[in-house]
Amino acid sequence: MIYTPPPAPLLELAHEVAACATVNHVEVTASQVTVIDYSLPSTAPRLWVIDLGTDAVVYQSRVAHGRNSGEDLANSFSNRSGSLQTSLGVFRTAETYQGQHGLSLRLDGLEPGFNDAARSRSIVIHGADYVSDSFVAEHGRAGRSWGCPALPETVIHKLVPAIAGGQLLIAWYPDANWLDGSHFLHCG
């Protein structure tokens, strides 16, 4: 399959975050990073898994955002329980489990105030029919989750095992508070 690369600034960001994680002794298990660009519409394939050794895109997929983060375009984010909004920032992937949405992947937020409540909010990667091509064709946008980065059910069984177990995931948006406050973006 042929994937389109992420915008150059996001590729640079992936390298910067990975380097900062190393400097700060954040334990990660692989030389690949998952990046989600929430500035793109939900109809676009805005999730990339990037091999940092080669800058090759390993996977690319559409991904949903939280129902209270916006319609087709996400524009509001939260770390608050019950907000039904997506959280921004740097996460570490954790363990997989079988839940109400089938194969799912827990996420641990690494940024206090931005996403550190991810586990207690049950923010996980899971499959959902509302991210499918047919749903998008019918509704003009992907459906929305309760804050989770939901993926098409057709890719969940390939993508989740490829990124589980301690890899970095960056949920990006040009949010001034996060851009100014993230310790992963201001390492030096």
N, C-alpha and C positions, 0 to 999 in steps of 0.2 A: 504494500500500500504506500502511496505517496502522500506525505504530509507537508503542509506549508509551515515554514519556520515562524516562530513568534517574532514580533517586532524586535529589532536590535536592542532597544533599551531594556526590554524584559529579559533577553538573553544575558545582557550585562548584569542586570539585577540578580539573576539566578547565580551567577559566579560570585558576585559581591556577598550575597547572603550565605552561600556555602563557605566562602573564605572566613566570614565573620563567625559562623558557627564553629569552625575549626579553632580560630583564635580564642573563642570563649568556651572551648571544651564542651560544646554541645555534641553529645554522642549521636552520630548518624551512621547508617549502615551501608550506604551505597554512594557511588559517584554520579547519581542522577537526581534531578530535582523536578518536582511537578510545579508548574506555574499556571495559575488561572488569572485571566485578564477580565475582570468584571466591568471594565469600561466598554467592552464589546457587547453587542446585543445577544440575548439568549439563543437566538437562531444560529449564531456563528459557532464554529468549533474553537472555543476560547480556553481550552485546557490543553497544555502540552506537557509531556514527560520528556525531559531533555537529558541526554548523556553529556555530562560536563567535560568528559575527556575528549569528545569529538564534536560537541555542539549539535549532534544529530538528534532529530526528533524521533523518539522511540514510539510514542503514542500521541494521538491528538483526538479530542472529543468535544462534543457539545457538553455543557454542564449547566444545571439549573442554579438559581439563587433563591433566597428566602422570599416568601410571599409578601412580606412587608418591606422588602428592599426595593421594590419597583415592579413594573410590568415587564416589558421586554428588556428595558435597560435598568440595571441596578443603580441606585443612587443614594441609598440609605443603609447604614450598617450598624451593627450593635453586638455587644458582648453580653447583653442582659438576657437572663432567662425569661422565657415567655414572649420575647420580642418578635419571634418568627422572622428575624432578619439574619442575613449572612454576616459573618465576622471576617474582618480583614487580618492580614499579617502572616507571620511565619508559624507553621505548624510542624509537628513531627508525626508521621504516620505511626500507628500502633498495631494492635492485634486485629485479626479478622474474626467475625462471628456470623452465625446465621440468625437473622432477625426477621421482623415482619416484612421487610423488603428483600429477603433472601440474603445472599452474601453481602456483607457490609464491613467497613473498615473504620475503626475508631481513630479519632484525631486528638492529639494533645496540643493545645495552643501554647506557644512559647513566649507570648508577648502580654505581660500584665496590662490589664485595662483594655486591650484590644481583642484578645481571643483566649485568654487563659481560663475562661469558663466553658470552653468547648466540650470537654468531657462531661461535666455536670449538666450541660444543656443537651447532651446526646447528639452533638453535631458530628455526623459520620458521613462517609462516602457510601452511597447505596444506589442500586438501580431503581429506575422509575419509568413507567410507560409514558409519562408526560414529558419526557425528554426525547422521545422517538421522532424519527423523520415524519411519520404519519401525523403525530400530534401537532408538530410544528407546521406542517402543510395545512392542516385543518384550522388551526387557531392563530397562525401568524406569529407565534412566539412559543417558546418552551413553557411548560407549566412551572409552578413554583413550589418549593419545599417549605418546611418549617424552619429553614435556616441552613439545611444541609447542602453540600455540593453534590446533588444527585446526577447520575450519569444514565445514558441510555442502557436499557437492560441487555442490549446486544454486545456491549463492550465490558460490562462489569466483571465477567469471569476471566477476562484477559488482563484488564488493567489493575484490578485490586491486588492480585498476587504479585504483580510486577512492582508495585510501589509500597506494599505493606512492610511492617517491621522496622521502622526507624528511619525512614527517608524524609527529607524536607519537602514541604508543600508551601507554596507562597500564594496567598489570595491577595491579588493586587488590584488597586483602584487609586486614582489620583486624589486621595483624601488627604487634605492638608494636615489634619491631626495625626494620622498614622505616618505620613511621610516625614513629619517633623519629630515624632515621638518614638519611632521604632529604633530600638538599639541595634537591630540587624542592619539598618541602613546608615548608621552613624558609628561604625565600629572603630575607626581610627581616631 
